[in-house]
Structures are given as C-alpha cells and as structure tokens.
Amino acid sequence: MEFLGLLNVPLIVFLSVVLPIWIVFHYVTKWKQMKQAGAGEGQTVVDRKELKRLRESAVSLEERIDSLETILDGEAPEWRNK
C-alpha cells in the first residue's frame, strides 16, 4: 500500500505541471508549422501528394462529364435547352 502512496506524488506533479506545459508546446509547434506552410485564416495545409491526387481526380471527373455530354448530345440534342 505504501508503494501506491509514493506513486501518487509523481503522478500528481506530472498531471498538474508537466502535461499542461507539454500540451501547450505541442500546439504552439503545430501552429508554427502551419504558419510556415502558408496556411492563413480559414485555410488548411494540404501536402503536394494530396493536391496531385485531387488534380487527377478533377481531370478524371471532367473527362467523364465530357463523355456524358457527348452521349447526351447524340441521344437527346435538346437536353441543354431544358
């Protein structure tokens, strides 16, 4: 039982002093990283791989839309006027 009593003191010190300082420094570091990456107000940081994937997806979707428009132009030429 004495061992648990000795364990409480370091645990209380850690939870009341070390942990809050650790959390503050963690988020300050994250904020600085976002600021260096160029994220402004209302923006998020997206890495280059994600941007490349999004561009490829946009190109693919644009090709699909073009294909669908071509099919609709052949089957129902008046679809754009509706």
PyMOL commands that place a pseudoatom at each C-alpha (Angstrom):
pseudoatom trace, name=CA, resn=MET, resi=1, chain=A, elem=C, hetatm=0, pos=[0.000, 0.000, 0.000]
pseudoatom trace, name=CA, resn=GLU, resi=2, chain=A, elem=C, hetatm=0, pos=[2.922, 2.300, 0.680]
pseudoatom trace, name=CA, resn=PHE, resi=3, chain=A, elem=C, hetatm=0, pos=[4.076, 1.894, -2.922]
pseudoatom trace, name=CA, resn=LEU, resi=4, chain=A, elem=C, hetatm=0, pos=[0.794, 3.313, -4.261]
pseudoatom trace, name=CA, resn=GLY, resi=5, chain=A, elem=C, hetatm=0, pos=[1.140, 6.297, -1.958]
pseudoatom trace, name=CA, resn=LEU, resi=6, chain=A, elem=C, hetatm=0, pos=[4.613, 7.003, -3.322]
pseudoatom trace, name=CA, resn=LEU, resi=7, chain=A, elem=C, hetatm=0, pos=[3.322, 6.674, -6.893]
pseudoatom trace, name=CA, resn=ASN, resi=8, chain=A, elem=C, hetatm=0, pos=[0.617, 9.298, -6.368]
pseudoatom trace, name=CA, resn=VAL, resi=9, chain=A, elem=C, hetatm=0, pos=[3.043, 12.197, -5.822]
pseudoatom trace, name=CA, resn=PRO, resi=10, chain=A, elem=C, hetatm=0, pos=[4.876, 11.914, -9.189]
pseudoatom trace, name=CA, resn=LEU, resi=11, chain=A, elem=C, hetatm=0, pos=[1.559, 11.281, -10.936]
pseudoatom trace, name=CA, resn=ILE, resi=12, chain=A, elem=C, hetatm=0, pos=[0.014, 14.434, -9.460]
pseudoatom trace, name=CA, resn=VAL, resi=13, chain=A, elem=C, hetatm=0, pos=[3.084, 16.507, -10.355]
pseudoatom trace, name=CA, resn=PHE, resi=14, chain=A, elem=C, hetatm=0, pos=[3.049, 15.142, -13.892]
pseudoatom trace, name=CA, resn=LEU, resi=15, chain=A, elem=C, hetatm=0, pos=[-0.675, 15.788, -14.407]
pseudoatom trace, name=CA, resn=SER, resi=16, chain=A, elem=C, hetatm=0, pos=[-0.658, 19.265, -12.884]
pseudoatom trace, name=CA, resn=VAL, resi=17, chain=A, elem=C, hetatm=0, pos=[2.649, 20.662, -14.204]
pseudoatom trace, name=CA, resn=VAL, resi=18, chain=A, elem=C, hetatm=0, pos=[4.250, 18.649, -16.991]
pseudoatom trace, name=CA, resn=LEU, resi=19, chain=A, elem=C, hetatm=0, pos=[1.193, 17.628, -19.017]
pseudoatom trace, name=CA, resn=PRO, resi=20, chain=A, elem=C, hetatm=0, pos=[-0.301, 21.141, -19.453]
pseudoatom trace, name=CA, resn=ILE, resi=21, chain=A, elem=C, hetatm=0, pos=[3.089, 22.550, -20.491]
pseudoatom trace, name=CA, resn=TRP, resi=22, chain=A, elem=C, hetatm=0, pos=[3.557, 19.635, -22.901]
pseudoatom trace, name=CA, resn=ILE, resi=23, chain=A, elem=C, hetatm=0, pos=[0.156, 20.235, -24.498]
pseudoatom trace, name=CA, resn=VAL, resi=24, chain=A, elem=C, hetatm=0, pos=[0.761, 23.972, -24.876]
pseudoatom trace, name=CA, resn=PHE, resi=25, chain=A, elem=C, hetatm=0, pos=[4.147, 23.454, -26.520]
pseudoatom trace, name=CA, resn=HIS, resi=26, chain=A, elem=C, hetatm=0, pos=[2.693, 20.783, -28.801]
pseudoatom trace, name=CA, resn=TYR, resi=27, chain=A, elem=C, hetatm=0, pos=[0.017, 23.107, -30.152]
pseudoatom trace, name=CA, resn=VAL, resi=28, chain=A, elem=C, hetatm=0, pos=[2.398, 26.068, -30.410]
pseudoatom trace, name=CA, resn=THR, resi=29, chain=A, elem=C, hetatm=0, pos=[4.671, 23.886, -32.544]
pseudoatom trace, name=CA, resn=LYS, resi=30, chain=A, elem=C, hetatm=0, pos=[1.746, 22.787, -34.739]
pseudoatom trace, name=CA, resn=TRP, resi=31, chain=A, elem=C, hetatm=0, pos=[0.650, 26.412, -35.144]
pseudoatom trace, name=CA, resn=LYS, resi=32, chain=A, elem=C, hetatm=0, pos=[4.147, 27.458, -36.216]
pseudoatom trace, name=CA, resn=GLN, resi=33, chain=A, elem=C, hetatm=0, pos=[4.336, 24.590, -38.724]
pseudoatom trace, name=CA, resn=MET, resi=34, chain=A, elem=C, hetatm=0, pos=[1.018, 25.641, -40.255]
pseudoatom trace, name=CA, resn=LYS, resi=35, chain=A, elem=C, hetatm=0, pos=[2.142, 29.252, -40.372]
pseudoatom trace, name=CA, resn=GLN, resi=36, chain=A, elem=C, hetatm=0, pos=[5.375, 28.295, -42.153]
pseudoatom trace, name=CA, resn=ALA, resi=37, chain=A, elem=C, hetatm=0, pos=[3.442, 26.143, -44.630]
pseudoatom trace, name=CA, resn=GLY, resi=38, chain=A, elem=C, hetatm=0, pos=[1.374, 29.173, -45.597]
pseudoatom trace, name=CA, resn=ALA, resi=39, chain=A, elem=C, hetatm=0, pos=[-1.982, 28.335, -44.104]
pseudoatom trace, name=CA, resn=GLY, resi=40, chain=A, elem=C, hetatm=0, pos=[-3.829, 31.537, -43.442]
pseudoatom trace, name=CA, resn=GLU, resi=41, chain=A, elem=C, hetatm=0, pos=[-7.124, 32.227, -41.815]
pseudoatom trace, name=CA, resn=GLY, resi=42, chain=A, elem=C, hetatm=0, pos=[-9.711, 29.700, -42.937]
pseudoatom trace, name=CA, resn=GLN, resi=43, chain=A, elem=C, hetatm=0, pos=[-7.181, 27.634, -44.871]
pseudoatom trace, name=CA, resn=THR, resi=44, chain=A, elem=C, hetatm=0, pos=[-5.685, 24.244, -44.187]
pseudoatom trace, name=CA, resn=VAL, resi=45, chain=A, elem=C, hetatm=0, pos=[-2.334, 22.785, -45.075]
pseudoatom trace, name=CA, resn=VAL, resi=46, chain=A, elem=C, hetatm=0, pos=[-2.517, 20.144, -47.790]
pseudoatom trace, name=CA, resn=ASP, resi=47, chain=A, elem=C, hetatm=0, pos=[0.589, 18.317, -48.904]
pseudoatom trace, name=CA, resn=ARG, resi=48, chain=A, elem=C, hetatm=0, pos=[1.675, 18.046, -52.526]
pseudoatom trace, name=CA, resn=LYS, resi=49, chain=A, elem=C, hetatm=0, pos=[0.658, 14.388, -52.863]
pseudoatom trace, name=CA, resn=GLU, resi=50, chain=A, elem=C, hetatm=0, pos=[-2.886, 15.232, -51.838]
pseudoatom trace, name=CA, resn=LEU, resi=51, chain=A, elem=C, hetatm=0, pos=[-3.014, 18.152, -54.295]
pseudoatom trace, name=CA, resn=LYS, resi=52, chain=A, elem=C, hetatm=0, pos=[-1.751, 15.904, -57.095]
pseudoatom trace, name=CA, resn=ARG, resi=53, chain=A, elem=C, hetatm=0, pos=[-4.387, 13.289, -56.265]
pseudoatom trace, name=CA, resn=LEU, resi=54, chain=A, elem=C, hetatm=0, pos=[-7.116, 15.937, -56.220]
pseudoatom trace, name=CA, resn=ARG, resi=55, chain=A, elem=C, hetatm=0, pos=[-5.988, 17.324, -59.593]
pseudoatom trace, name=CA, resn=GLU, resi=56, chain=A, elem=C, hetatm=0, pos=[-6.001, 13.859, -61.140]
pseudoatom trace, name=CA, resn=SER, resi=57, chain=A, elem=C, hetatm=0, pos=[-9.450, 13.241, -59.735]
pseudoatom trace, name=CA, resn=ALA, resi=58, chain=A, elem=C, hetatm=0, pos=[-10.701, 16.546, -61.151]
pseudoatom trace, name=CA, resn=VAL, resi=59, chain=A, elem=C, hetatm=0, pos=[-9.293, 15.737, -64.602]
pseudoatom trace, name=CA, resn=SER, resi=60, chain=A, elem=C, hetatm=0, pos=[-10.902, 12.289, -64.494]
pseudoatom trace, name=CA, resn=LEU, resi=61, chain=A, elem=C, hetatm=0, pos=[-14.264, 13.750, -63.486]
pseudoatom trace, name=CA, resn=GLU, resi=62, chain=A, elem=C, hetatm=0, pos=[-14.043, 16.383, -66.231]
pseudoatom trace, name=CA, resn=GLU, resi=63, chain=A, elem=C, hetatm=0, pos=[-13.402, 13.646, -68.810]
pseudoatom trace, name=CA, resn=ARG, resi=64, chain=A, elem=C, hetatm=0, pos=[-16.422, 11.719, -67.532]
pseudoatom trace, name=CA, resn=ILE, resi=65, chain=A, elem=C, hetatm=0, pos=[-18.621, 14.805, -67.794]
pseudoatom trace, name=CA, resn=ASP, resi=66, chain=A, elem=C, hetatm=0, pos=[-17.398, 15.420, -71.353]
pseudoatom trace, name=CA, resn=SER, resi=67, chain=A, elem=C, hetatm=0, pos=[-18.213, 11.806, -72.248]
pseudoatom trace, name=CA, resn=LEU, resi=68, chain=A, elem=C, hetatm=0, pos=[-21.689, 12.081, -70.745]
pseudoatom trace, name=CA, resn=GLU, resi=69, chain=A, elem=C, hetatm=0, pos=[-22.349, 15.344, -72.580]
pseudoatom trace, name=CA, resn=THR, resi=70, chain=A, elem=C, hetatm=0, pos=[-21.269, 13.737, -75.860]
pseudoatom trace, name=CA, resn=ILE, resi=71, chain=A, elem=C, hetatm=0, pos=[-23.628, 10.814, -75.279]
pseudoatom trace, name=CA, resn=LEU, resi=72, chain=A, elem=C, hetatm=0, pos=[-26.491, 13.142, -74.361]
pseudoatom trace, name=CA, resn=ASP, resi=73, chain=A, elem=C, hetatm=0, pos=[-25.819, 15.325, -77.411]
pseudoatom trace, name=CA, resn=GLY, resi=74, chain=A, elem=C, hetatm=0, pos=[-26.152, 12.227, -79.621]
pseudoatom trace, name=CA, resn=GLU, resi=75, chain=A, elem=C, hetatm=0, pos=[-29.248, 10.792, -77.950]
pseudoatom trace, name=CA, resn=ALA, resi=76, chain=A, elem=C, hetatm=0, pos=[-31.146, 13.926, -76.909]
pseudoatom trace, name=CA, resn=PRO, resi=77, chain=A, elem=C, hetatm=0, pos=[-29.842, 17.013, -78.740]
pseudoatom trace, name=CA, resn=GLU, resi=78, chain=A, elem=C, hetatm=0, pos=[-32.240, 19.366, -76.942]
pseudoatom trace, name=CA, resn=TRP, resi=79, chain=A, elem=C, hetatm=0, pos=[-31.151, 18.428, -73.397]
pseudoatom trace, name=CA, resn=ARG, resi=80, chain=A, elem=C, hetatm=0, pos=[-29.180, 21.654, -72.923]
pseudoatom trace, name=CA, resn=ASN, resi=81, chain=A, elem=C, hetatm=0, pos=[-32.228, 23.826, -73.619]
pseudoatom trace, name=CA, resn=LYS, resi=82, chain=A, elem=C, hetatm=0, pos=[-34.390, 22.299, -70.894]
for i in range(1, 82): cmd.bond("trace and resi %d" % i, "trace and resi %d" % (i + 1))
show_as sticks, trace
zoom trace
